[in-house]
């Protein structure tokens, strides 16, 4: 009896097709065997009991097989639909196996073009040129405000309207500067995407003149009042159960007060940077805003604070002084500010720099030595050329006087 050619396989008249119950009851045997559904579709049953749909077809006179997925995850009905889709591909003169590989490759490319993937590549590409604080800030803004809504989306699907819908709630919640900075970061990520040939438009850059995201009023750093300094010192000197802060936080606040260093310069400090014999702390350039190595004299009070902390965190020269269970390995960006607030002082760590400037200038210390201590950049190029002194001996006496002033008030 002649058979009828349907799709790629000869099906004899009256041939019985598979049923769902037959698929379910298929038992493993010593060797692989197949249950045919006709038209090239069959269920492969392995000795280990696994069952997989196979579509058999001919292309350019050669027999080919393509997997359609495991049973029962792929039901008989779905397998038949997939087989029919492959027959249609053959009818167009194409090879289903080649088309499947091409589709998989296309999907891999699509997955590599998501906003999240490109954002992480942008971080990796630039992090070596950024300061630690800048890296932390960019990663934090991405993690909190951009990746939750945009991370899994293909970057080409993100338009100005979508970006506005993501940033507006952040801005309206009162985190205005974070919303504005997030837009800037997004613009840089889109720019990186364009540079790596994965997108054409930059909707974040187009939003740069969006009048909705107004710049918030500038809030100057709040400095602790001179009369409150002894109260803060007393709080930081409390011991055992009376002390509300961790030893690392207490020491870091003392160092901020007695050196005038910025928060970001302090938090990532390592024990190898401190020379107890010379009473000197050498901060590497990458943690300084000026990008210059900075030598800082340590008054007796700062030395004492460090030695109190040393048994806790000094494991080896590479150990962080202010070690903490964070991703970076040291205390987080807002730790010191929040600690001051917890003690009842609504001020910032940066405000210690204003305190030092005011107190030392009011008491007649050399203005150039003060500026050098705070690592301020000389704006006058002519003056900068002649002002090369580090004022180290003067700064040692000056900062010891200031530390004594803090404690005798």
Secondary structure, 3 states (H helix, E strand, C coil): CCCEEECCEEECCCCCCCCHHHHHCCCCCCCCEEEEEECCEEEEECCCCCEEEEEEEEECCEEEEEEEEEECCCCHHHHHHHHHHHHHHHHCCCCHHHHHHHHHHHHHHHHCCEHHHHHHHHHHHHHHHCCHHHHHHHHHHHHHHHHHHHCCCEHHHCCHHHHHHHHHHHHHCCCHHHHHHHHHHHHHHHHHHHHCCCCCCCHHHHHHHCCCCCCCCCCCCCCCCHHHHHHHHHHHCCCHHHCCCCHHHHHHHHHHHHHCCCHHHHHCCEHHHEECCCCEEEECHHHCCCCCCEEEECCHHHHHHHHHHHHHHCCCCCCECCECCCCCCECCCCHHHHHHHHCCCCCCCCHHHHHHHHHHHHCCCCHHHHHHHCCCCCCCHHHHHHCCCCCHHHHHHHHHHHHHHHHHC
